Amino acid sequence: MRYRLPQPYQELPHTADLGLSTRGRSPEETLARLVLALAGLLSGGGGVAPGGEEVLLVREGADLARTAVGVLREVLFRFAARREIPWGCEVRSLAAGRAELVVGFGPYRPELHGEGRDVKAVTYHRARFEPDGGSWIAEVYLDV
Amino acid sequence: MERPSSPVKLRRLSDWLWEIPREGAMRVPGRIYADGPLAPDDPALRQVANVAHLPGIVKCSLAMPDIHWGYGFPIGGVAAVDLDRGAVSPGGVGYDINCGVRVVTTGVEAAEVRARRHEVTAELYRSIPTGVGSSDAIPRLSGEEMDAVLAEGASWALARGYAAASDLAHCEEEGRLPGADPSAVSDRARERGADQLGTLGSGNHFLEVDEVAEVYDAAAAETFGLRTGAAALQIHSGSRGLGYQVCDEALAELASSLGRYGPDYAALPDPQLACAPIDSAAGRRYLGAMQAAANFAWANRQVMTGLAVRALRRSLALSERELAAEVLYDVCHNVAKVEEHRVDGERRALLVHRKGATRAFGPGDPRVPEAYREVGQPVLIPGDMGRYSYVLAGTALAMDETFGSSCHGAGRLLSRHQALRAARGRSIHRELLDRGIEVISRGKKTLGEEMSEAYKDVARVVGVVERAGLSRLVARLTPIGVIKG
């Protein structure tokens, strides 16, 4: 797995909620970091024991930003329904409307992840995924 | 800092009401109730203007005095659309479908609870799962049971011993929306909700034991069963992961297909306003699923009520008769419902979206429970965990001005980041204890994020709706013991 927890990300303020921002040298790196930023938020910074890997194929969104939202929606569902948190991520391909990733998931453990966020949903609100200077930037807001 | 939005034009209509005049593709003006001058570049005001673009919206895009920046709709937003020509917007309901509040009165003195404050709060905390992914308050629902919850709402809990018959009569819509379509609720939403019935969740959700600290309207308070010095329960929660998933899926579907409904839909200024004609397959599907999720939320609050009442009885060693717990009322503040209202002198069937706004029907309305009809509908407005909450009553003026709507809470003042910074180096738990309030929360950050200073003073918020004549004050509740996620 090319990218593993922890990866650099920034939290963005929103009155009652918050956003995530990641940067990368390529769109693939930026998206992988975005997935692991969500994992960092869900785990509250606690380590995630590596478990099985899953290929996620997302066909959603008219642009990269909405496709990234679609990817995070998939990751969040696995957390919400199955209590699984990503520990690693590799983006095989990414284009507007289509993303293929390999994501490694590990179990949520209350004793390690007690400071994690209970994220309700990933929103389209001010979603960005675009070149910025010499790199790429992604921003996505979450309902918490 | 949050990024400001392009400023809106504002016109003062009265001491408490501002208007965003109609411009561009806005179909109606915006109207905002507030207790002071507004900042034109507040992004929540831009959202009020954006909502005014919704197809079929009538009269105005409204915001209550607890308005703050949301997703698509502002929190505190109200939009009514024509039932035949209008659009239903999942963003106008929000992710936590039928998030709401209920107050349960008791025959016990608050002093008795205060004397055993820790035991009472700890027993509530043990009995009702809170926090991230909280689950297993009751056995996981089978597919058939889930269908029954989605169709029956609070009455599902009655049949299983978590409610008294009178509880249902004291819920908005009697705790069940009949248009629910369980088959429209996806497998994923069911999976998220199957083990979450009877759980509180996290964020601003809470369950607390309060004291009826002050009565402003003795006759209304007596009708509502509120007595100064008595203890009451207050619950704030919603449809948990099931509702979030219903909204999430509907938004994803609609955001990608707006163009199919014509240029008015394609030109909406924010993808979070994604919507569909009410009378379209997608619109009907969302409405069926949303109403089913609303029923799940009512069942959730009802099961928590049953669990909390048992916890109170155990911790105070009281019989059912001695505790004398009765649901005062249960309101939803994130929902869209078909209602009849008078618009320009004519009765019209509308779909009223309330996103962080409370129904507040006035005296004499047949949709208000018979026991309260002379007074008006109870309007339950929670504050922050360190100060107070209010019980109000709906008014005839609200029926004319706001489609029978009022505020829903204090409204956030600080972002979560700002609140955590302000809490650094302090023990919020100790500060609250010093003020006679015991709080037990699962997450360490929760107390900082949810501290009083993070919220507007709810007294100022209800002061606006009272001065504006949208609701009238009945009583104030103050917290004794609070549990949070």
Chai-1 contact restraints between the chains, C-beta under 6 A:
chainA,res_idxA,chainB,res_idxB,connection_type,confidence,min_distance_angstrom,max_distance_angstrom,comment,restraint_id
A,P13,B,E2,contact,1.0,0.0,6.0,A-B,restraint_1
A,P13,B,S415,contact,1.0,0.0,6.0,A-B,restraint_2
A,P13,B,H417,contact,1.0,0.0,6.0,A-B,restraint_3
A,T15,B,H68,contact,1.0,0.0,6.0,A-B,restraint_4
A,T15,B,W69,contact,1.0,0.0,6.0,A-B,restraint_5
A,T15,B,R412,contact,1.0,0.0,6.0,A-B,restraint_6
A,T15,B,S415,contact,1.0,0.0,6.0,A-B,restraint_7
A,A16,B,R412,contact,1.0,0.0,6.0,A-B,restraint_8
A,L18,B,R416,contact,1.0,0.0,6.0,A-B,restraint_9
A,A80,B,R192,contact,1.0,0.0,6.0,A-B,restraint_10
A,A80,B,G241,contact,1.0,0.0,6.0,A-B,restraint_11
A,A81,B,E191,contact,1.0,0.0,6.0,A-B,restraint_12
A,A81,B,R192,contact,1.0,0.0,6.0,A-B,restraint_13
A,G116,B,V132,contact,1.0,0.0,6.0,A-B,restraint_14
A,D118,B,V132,contact,1.0,0.0,6.0,A-B,restraint_15
A,D118,B,S202,contact,1.0,0.0,6.0,A-B,restraint_16
A,K120,B,Y95,contact,1.0,0.0,6.0,A-B,restraint_17
A,K120,B,Y244,contact,1.0,0.0,6.0,A-B,restraint_18
A,A121,B,Y95,contact,1.0,0.0,6.0,A-B,restraint_19
A,A121,B,Y244,contact,1.0,0.0,6.0,A-B,restraint_20
A,A121,B,D248,contact,1.0,0.0,6.0,A-B,restraint_21
A,T123,B,Y71,contact,1.0,0.0,6.0,A-B,restraint_22
A,Y124,B,A255,contact,1.0,0.0,6.0,A-B,restraint_23
A,Y124,B,P271,contact,1.0,0.0,6.0,A-B,restraint_24
A,Y124,B,Q272,contact,1.0,0.0,6.0,A-B,restraint_25
A,H125,B,Y71,contact,1.0,0.0,6.0,A-B,restraint_26
A,H125,B,Q272,contact,1.0,0.0,6.0,A-B,restraint_27
A,D143,B,Y95,contact,1.0,0.0,6.0,A-B,restraint_28
